[in-house]
Structures are given as structure tokens and as C-alpha cells.
Amino acid sequence: MICLKLADTKQLNIKRIICILLLACAVSLPADTSFAQEFTTDPMPALEGGIENEGQLEVNKAEPKLVIINPGHGGSDLGARSPKNFLEKNINLRLAKLIKKKFSFDKEIEIRLTRQSDRSIEFFRRVEIANTAKSELYISIHCDGGVGPRKSAVRLFINKPAAAIKLNDWKSNNNKNDRKNSIIAEKLFVNLKDVVGRNIEIVPTNLLYLGGLSMPAIVIESIDLSNPEDEIRLRRDDHLINIADAIAKGIRGYFVATDVGR
């Protein structure tokens, strides 16, 4: 009995020593929770709103740049007329729609027309449409015309520089756009020169309504209905298509240039 009790006492002392040593090790060593973290069965906390809310993780997409294209004249306002009875109002609308079609699948540029059909709209109303829509560019499509056969240059009209008009004039809305007006004129010049078959002139003017527009603006007279050669070209669909393509390239070139310059 005594021998057994001594053995039990020795075992108890050994157990106490082992417990003391383990406790000392636990106190002296820093806690390491890496294993617990690696093998835990608890899921990671979800992001606020959930990972499935992909809209919060995507970069915000920029709104497309809005361009207002104005097909001049319309309705009872015929505009110019060629000897073979080509009417300016119809050519303007046809060309404007062709330009818009060039941007059908473009997510960066949106085209809107001031008129979609053969109807008359006051030019002050056209200005209002563009200013209210806060468009970034305004392009007005026209044809030239006059008395007798002639071969005049294609003309690109932009607002006269701000220094040349009075600041209290209603046309002062466009004062801030001198540089960008010149850029769109240059881009259209470059792209139209190999298409129209005539010289091109950039004409600053304060005689048109361009000054009332708050965005960069230009009037394009790419066709002369008094020019027999232009009248022959109009009999081919590809002529207006080529002009529309050149104007579309000019619009894209303008936005590339102005985005870099911002």
C-alpha cells in the first residue's frame, strides 16, 4: 500500500511539473492565430452591399458626347433650288440622317437632329434646342445656291472671334468657343477636301445665329446647287454618303483633339 502511494505521489509531481512547464511556454511565446485563421470554418465578412453588386465595383461610364445636327430649312422654307429642282431642304435632311447613321453603334458620341422630317422650325428655336440639351457641338447642314452656273468654294462658317463683337450682344454666348470653333473647322476642312471636289473656305462671321449658341458651332455648305458639277454628283447616292463620312470623321477628330486639350 505504501509503495503504491509513493508511486502515485511521484506521478502526481511529474504531472504538476509538466503543467508548470507548459504554462511557462504559453506565457513566454507570442500568440499565433495563423492556423486558426487558415482552417476556420467561419466565412469572411461580405462587402457592404454584397459582392454581387457589381455596379459599385465598376468604373463609372462617361455619358456620350452629345452633338446636335441641324438640317437647315424644311417645310415651306425650301432653301436653295438647283436647275434640275434639287431642293436644299431635302438634301440637308438626307445628309443629316446619313451622318447620324455613321454613329449608330458609337457609344461615345450621340447624334440628335433638330428635325427628323420635312417641317419648318424657326432658327431661334433651333438654337434653343441645342442650348437646352447642353450639347457639346452644333453642326448646321446647308447648301449654297445662287443665280446662274458657278463654281464657288465650299464654305465653313464659324462665329467671328469675341474681340470683334460687342460683349453685350446676344451673340456673345459663343464667345468662349473661339478655339474649339477653329478646331472643328480645321477637322472638317481636312476630311472634306478630298471629297467635295472644290476649294474650301473657313469664314468667320457674325451675320448668322452662331453667336447665340453656347457650344462650339459651325455651318457647313458642302454642296452648291448652282454648280452644274455638284448637281451631277447629287444623282449618285455615294456623293452624299462620302460627304457624311467625311463630316463624321471630322466630328470624331474634333473630340479627340479637344479631349487632349482639356
Residue, then its C-alpha position, 0 to 999 in steps of 0.5 A: m500500500i505504501c509503495l503504491k502511494l509513493a508511486d502515485t505521489k511521484q506521478l502526481n509531481i511529474k504531472r504538476i511539473i509538466c503543467i508548470l512547464l507548459l504554462a511557462c511556454a504559453v506565457s513566454l511565446p507570442a500568440d499565433t492565430s495563423f492556423a486558426q485563421e487558415f482552417t476556420t470554418d467561419p466565412m469572411p465578412a461580405l462587402e457592404g452591399g454584397i459582392e454581387n453588386e457589381g455596379q459599385l465595383e465598376v468604373n463609372k461610364a462617361e455619358p456620350k458626347l452629345v452633338i446636335i445636327n441641324p438640317g437647315h430649312g424644311g417645310s415651306d422654307l425650301g432653301a436653295r433650288s438647283p436647275k434640275n429642282f434639287l431642293e436644299k431642304n431635302i438634301n440637308l435632311r438626307l445628309a443629316k440622317l446619313i451622318k447620324k447613321k455613321f454613329s449608330f453603334d458609337k457609344e461615345i458620341e450621340i447624334r440628335l437632329t433638330r428635325q427628323s422630317d420635312r417641317s419648318i422650325e424657326f432658327f431661334r428655336r433651333v438654337e434653343i434646342a441645342n442650348t437646352a440639351k447642353s450639347e457639346l457641338y452644333i453642326s448646321i447642314h446647308c447648301d449654297g445656291g445662287v443665280g446662274p452656273r458657278k463654281s464657288a468654294v465650299r464654305l465653313f462658317i464659324n462665329k467671328p472671334a469675341a474681340a470683334i463683337k460687342l460683349n453685350d450682344w446676344k451673340s456673345n454666348n459663343n464667345k468662349n468657343d473661339r478655339k474649339n470653333s477653329i478646331i472643328a473647322e480645321k477637322l472638317f476642312v481636312n476630311l472634306k477636301d478630298v471629297v467635295g471636289r472644290n476649294i474650301e473656305i473657313v469664314p468667320t462671321n457674325l451675320l448668322y445665329l452662331g453667336g447665340l449658341s453656347m457650344p462650339a458651332i459651325v455651318i457647313e455648305s458642302i454642296d452648291l446647287s448652282n454648280p452644274e458639277d455638284e448637281i451631277r454628283l447629287r444623282r449618285d447616292d455615294h456623293l452624299i454618303n462620302i460627304a457624311d463620312a467625311i463630316a463624321k470623321g471630322i466630328r470624331g477628330y474634333f473630340v479627340a483633339t479637344d479631349v487632349g486639350r482639356 
